[in-house]
Each structure stands twice: as C-alpha cells, then as structure tokens.
C-alpha cells in the first residue's frame, strides 16, 4: 500500500514517470501529486480513492509497494 510521500517519489523514479504523467493517468492534478510527495516520510492524508488511483498507475508500470515494517517500493521481476 502507498503510505508516504517518499514512497510515492521513489516509485515514480523507478517507473520513470514525472508528476504530470502520474497525475494525468490517475485523473488527478499535478498539484495533488506534488502535495502528496511533500509529505515526505509522513503518512499520506489524501483520500483513499486518490491513493488507489496513483497506486494503480504505478503498479501498471511494474511497481510493487512494500510495507514490511516500513514503506518501500521495488520493480517487479522482468520489468
């Protein structure tokens, strides 16, 4: 599950997408992505629908969200 701004920023970098790419594909504004990332290590406060939309975009690019004690991301094997 996507839980922090840092996790989002790392996932975007691994996927090779900029904020505008993710925002457009998730159907939200670039300002929303920016605000989410500005949370840094803090828990995201965006609505669940927004977080799920962003996750769906990134998962389509091969991103896996890890939360084994602390948030993380990785590329799926073969991506």
N, C-alpha and C positions, 0 to 999 in steps of 0.2 A: 504494500500500500504506500502511496506517495504521502509523506507526512511532513517534510520540511522543505524550506526554500533551497537549501544547499543540495538536497537530494534532487530536486527539480533541475537545478542548474547543471549538476553533474550528468543527469540523464540526457538533458538537451545536448550537452557537449559530446557525449558518447554517440548520440544519434546523428550528430552533425546538423542540427537544426537551430535556427535562430529563434528569438522570441516571437517574431512575426509569423514564422512558419507554423509554430505550435498553436499560436492564438487563432490563426485563420482556420486551421484544420480542426481545432476544438470548438470553433464557433463562439469564441470569446474575444475580448480586446487585448491588444498587446500590453496595455497598461495593467491588466489583470495579471498577466504572466510576470511582468516586472514587479508588481506588488508582492506576488507570491514569493519570488526569488529574494526580495529584500527582507523577508522574514529570517533569512539565514538559517541558523540551527534551531530556531524556534518552530513550534508546531504551526502548520498552516491553519488559517482561520476562514479560508474560503468555503463556500458551500460544498456539500458532498457531490452535487451534480457537476460543479466546475472541476473539482479534483478528479472525478471519474472521467470526464471528457479529456482532460490533459493526459491522464494515465493511458487512456485508450489510444491516443495519438502516438505516445511514446512506445507503448507495447507493440504497436503495429510496425515500429521501426526496430524491433528486436530487443527492447529494453526490458529487463526484469527488475522488479522492485524487491529489495531485501529488507527485512526488519527483524533480524535475529539479534535482539538486544540493542541494536542501534541501526538507524536507517542507512541503506546503501543502495547501489544500483550496479548492474553489470549487463553486458551484451549477452544474449543467448548464444549458445554454441552454434556455429555455422553462419553467423551474421557478419 
